[in-house]
Amino acid sequence: MQKRKTLIGLLIAIYFTVSAFAENYTKVPLWGGDVQIAAVAPSNSQVVYVGSAYNGTYVTTDGGAIWSSIKFLSEYGNNGAQTIAVHPTLANIVVAGTWGSYSNSVMRSDDYGVTWANVSQSITNLSISKIVASKKTSGTFYLAGTETGPNAVIYQSTDAGLTWGNKKTVVSGKYAKSIAVDDNDNLYVTVQNATDIYGNDYSGFLYKSTDGGASWTLIRSFNFWPDSVQVASNTVLINANANSSDSAAAGLSEISNDGGVTFISSTTCTLYRSGRYLSPDGSKMYYYSQSSGRELSVSSAPAWNSYTVLCGSVAISYTQMGAKQGALIPVAQDPNLFYLTNSELGIMKSTDACASWQAANTGMGGVVALNGCKDENGNMYMIGNITLYKGTNNGQNWRKIYCPDEIFGISPRVGGVVVAPSTSVVLYAARNDLYRSADGGVTWPAQSVLSLTSNNGKITGIVFNKDNPSICYLSYSSGSVNAASSGQYLYKSTDCGVTWAQLSFTGNSVQSLAIDPSDPTIIYAGIGDLHGYGNSGVETFGGMWKIVDDGTNAPIKTQLTGIDNHIPYKIMVDTSGIVFAACRNSGDDSVVMYSNDGGTAWQQSSINLNSINDIAYSRGVYYVSNQDNIYATIFLGQEFSKVTDSSEIGNIQCLVIGSMYGGADSGLYKLNWAPEVLTETLEKPRIVTGPNPFNPHTGSAVLKYSVPQGQTADSIKISIYNIAGELIYSRSSSGYLTGGYIYSYSWDGKNSGGDTCASGVYIAVVSSNLGMARTKFAVIK
């Protein structure tokens, strides 16, 4: 781990902007995201706040025409709000709870989310479930959560969320799941037994307080985990937690017409338990009325035993964890106006009482970009969670073009592979099915062109001959296996993907494919078995095949040596025929291997990362990414420079060739990184430092090391001395630096012990096989 930190920390190219790497990327306007909650301002239906787990938080002040990203404090990264409550009369005041490890924090804004303050100083050891605003007493907010114990508690704020006190215990030994407040300030809290989802006790309870939480009365017990509680007028609705296993039990969702005195359960109430929403006046209940989760219906009080379908085909909403129906938000000011959250499109809007829906997500840049490509005319194709998008006009205009799970009504297949052999043909693989469009994604056939049967299998790669795009290859993996796989996992098409023939090459699963752009008759395949979820199954190290296909004779396969104890799960070939691959080795490490001679001899790159998820080559630059960062270099034998990281763009998911793009769980970004070319002729290395002077509290010093043309520097060592000649910091790096370029290193102003250095004059020295270069600079604080 220390080695990784040393290498990475040494070679960060810093730009002095608010965001350290902001000059290295620009946002691509692929709008949408995994929005999970939404709150409409009671005093202004044009103001809506939405939150997600990792795509951030957004606000619109014009009814969804344009959305603006509103970030909490920088420490929260891309975490969005998990619960939002808006002041009943002041739409600019909003209180929100955060996700994950920050779920004990309450954030408040009084300027529509432009700036935020952490107002949870009095709240400790609490996991917040929900925050609500009083409808009767303006400026009063309540939050429910679970403190260490566990104990279900509530907190109250009487000054519009500025301070929180008056903690009150609902019940000990239980988990608080949700809270609601009615028109008379009566409070309702759902709790569940202190058992995790792997336990057997799925019971829960509903408590009510008529005195602001000073005392509580148990009014209902359930044989399921009660999740959300909603109150409108005198109607109380309880939804079950999706983890409740006893789906056959009566009352998985229950409703009361008399403020919780009595409850009823009917067939209508239990058809689809995870998504039911009350109208603002409590007379109607909106919900998904079929197991596919796409039919939106309404039922009415007091019997709730019949329903009317409002929309028969709501846009599908799935996440990587499975089905998650969007949350419906009726707007009290307008009975025809509704909002609906969506895991892919972000937010949808209906102005005709749910009869039709349109995406209203402009400015909401949070589509999870899992895979993509560019065709020869620059059109882009990107895969979100389960949807294929097309971008035109250099990625400035996007539209949803295909979602096979909506058409075929099957379980979601997250991610996939997409390639565009020509401007008209698009091949899209979702798990073990391949779909083909012959008109640039406008229309798709009624069924897949290739379906490979396997419980856990998936198509792992598609490549085509750029000189003859009718020739395509497809690779397939059987997924997690308990014994080494064996079969024929390669397919070939000679009609641009219309028909496919299985090749007679027998071996382990094929995890990756690449074609040599300098000689497209050569294909490389990464062979082996990878662990499944939770390290299930076995790993088989099958190495790499080199396949030659001249288009006339039968393809010839060769097992490459020197990489046979690896699983190459990503392969890329540059325009000069250099092969590089992200591999798993027998030591459970992710490494980048490369060959300068077509696979005869292999070397390991100096980059040392955990869990590399993608590699790419574009316009002379090699890229490597993991979930945390993207790195780049112009020579595989030298160190990589950090291009961007997850604190700025979200967890990185993929790299897309074609002017180079990075896909993340907060959207798609165009990468602008490039090494600095040395424009003057030098005879020996030179180093300059800037800014000079620099303040370690506001930035880092950048040491720019110039390597003369025609020379190569290696054995690099950077040393920082104080004016007395005492060594205070040093780092060494492996690899070589090619001449004719300027390499940027950063120093954060701290000594080897991690302490910030005092103000004064310092000397930076870079030594290598080419000699020593030095410069002076000043530190001020």
KAVEN-V597610 format. One line per field, one symbol per residue. burial: b if it has 16 or more other C-alpha atoms within 10 Angstrom, else e. A space follows every 10 residues. Layout:
burial: ???
//
This chain:
burial: eeeeeebbbb bbbbeeeeeb bbbbbeebbb bbbbbbbbbb bbbbbbbbbb bbbbbbbbbb bebbeebbbb bbeeebbbbb bbbbbbbbeb bbbbbbbbbe eebbbbbbbb ebbeebebbb eebeebbbbb bbbbbeeebb bbbbbbbeeb bbbbbbbbeb bbbbeebbbb bbbbbbbbbb bbeebbbbbb bbbbeeeeee bbbbbbbbbe ebbeebeebe bbbbbbbbbb bbbbbbbbbb bbebbeeeeb bbbbbbbebb eebebbebbb bbbbbbbbbb ebbbbbbbbe ebbbbbbbbb eeebeebebb bbebbbbbbe eebbbbbbbb bbeeeebbbb bbbbbbbbbb eebbbebebb bbbbbbbbbb bbbbbeebbb bbbbbbbbbb beeebeebeb bbbbbbeeee ebbbbbbbbb bbbebbbbbb bbbbbbbbeb beebeeebbb bbeeeebbbb bbbbbbeebb bbbbbbbbbb beebbeebbb bbbbebbbeb eeeeeebbbb bbbbbbbebb bbbbbbbbbb eeeeeebbbb bbbbbbbbbe eeeebebebb ebbbbbbbbb bbbbeebbbb bbbbbeeeeb bbbbbeebbe ebeebbbbbb bbbbbbbeee bbbbbbbbbb bbbbbbbbbb bbbbbbbbbb bbbbbbbbeb bbbbbbbbbb bebeeeebee eeeebbbbbe bebbbbeebb bbbbbbbbbe eebbebbbbb bbeeeeeebb eebbbbbbbb bbbbbbbbbe beeeeebeee ebbbbbbbeb ebbbebbbbe e
//
